[in-house]
Amino acid sequence: MIFVDSTVLIDYFNGTADWQVEKLDSLLGKEIIVLGDYILSEVLQGFKSDSDFQKALIILKEFPCFTICGEEIAIQSARNYRYLRKKGITVRKTIDVIIATFCIKNNLILLHNDKDFEPFVKYLKLKTVENDNHT
């Protein structure tokens, strides 16, 4: 299963041509693509027109959507954040810590376009499309 971050979905809907969007395109119909509730919210709140919002909602609801933060993930996210901070790394967004932790816990491969995930790959064994040989 491939967990897609909002950074890739926003680029996808904006028509941005980068390798992550191309990878998403190539995975559609071949891999199980999943989202998280926070990702769904982040992507949908960016649409200016009601019609674009509705079109995107129809598309995004085709993908399984996980509730990504409960007590267990919240506590482990805090542990992961503190672990990285002790290494001199401060992740800028709490949501990225939660997403990375959720993916690590659930053995999901993350497709993203955000450098905040790099320390999770290096120190906490986050799998990403970029560093996974199976995608």
N, C-alpha and C positions, 0 to 999 in steps of 0.2 A: 504494500500500500504506500502511496505517495501522498504526503501531507503538503498541501500547497499554501504557502504564506501569502499574505495580502500584497506584499511587494510585487510578486509575480502576477497575481490576478489584476492588480491595478494597471500594470504595464500591458497585460493582455487586453483589457478593455480599452485602454488608450491607444492601442495599435503600435506600441513600442516594439521595435525589432531588436531583441537581444537574445542571447543563447538560452536564457531561462524560459522566455515565451516560446521560442522554437521547440524547446524540450517539452514543455507542457503540451503544445500542439502534437508532438510526436507520440506522447504518452496517452492521449485521449483515445479511448476505445481499446487500448492494449493493457493498461494497468488500472488498478482501482485508485481513483483520485478521491481524496477526502479533504474536508475543511474542518475548521474549528469555529465555534460560535463567535469568538472574538474576531476572527478573520472575516466571517460573514458580515459582521457589523462594520468593521473598518472599510471593507470594499463598498458596501451599499451606501454608507453615509457620504461617499464622495461624488455620487451622481447628482448633477444639478437639476435635470429635468425629471418629472414624474414618469414620463414614458421610458426613458433610459433606465431609471430605477426599476421599473416593472419588468422590463426585458431582462435586465441582469438578474433580478430575483428569480425569474423563471429558469434561467440557465443555472444559477448557483444551487437552486433547490434540487437539481438532478444529482448532486453529489452528496454522499453521506456526510453529515455534520456532527461532530463530537462536541460535547460540553467539556471544555478542556481544563477548567480549574475548579477543583473542590479542595477540601481540607488537606488531603494527602499531597496533591500537586503543589498547593500553596506552600506547605512546609518544606517540601523538597526543593521548590524553586528558591526559597529563601536560603536553604543550605547551599545550593549551587551558586547563587549570587555571592554569598559570603566566601565560598571556596575560591571563586575567581577573583574577588576583591583582595583576598589575602595574597594572591599571585600578582597583584598590581593591576588587575583588569577590572574596569568598571563598565558594565553593560548599561547603555543609555536608557533603554526602555524595559520596564518591568514585564510588559507583554511578551517581549522577546525571550525573557528568562522563562516565563510560563510556557510558551510554545516549545522552546527547546527541551525543557524538562518533560513536558507531555510526550513529545516525540521519543525521547530517550526511554522513558518508562514504558511506552507502548510499542517500542521497536519499530517506529515508523521512519521512513526516509523523507527528509524535508527537502522540498524544492523552494528556494528562496533567492532573493537578491538583496541581502543585507549583511554587512560585515560584522554586525553584532553577534551573529551565530558562529563565527570562526573560532572563538575561544571554546565554545561547547564541543566543536569538532576536535580541537586539539587536546583538550583536557578532560572532557566528560563523555567522549565516545558517541557524540551525536552523529548519526548517519545522514548524509546529504546526497542528493542526486550527483553532485559534483565528485564526491569521494566514494561513491558506491559503484561497484563493478557490475551490478545486476540490472541497472536501468539504462 
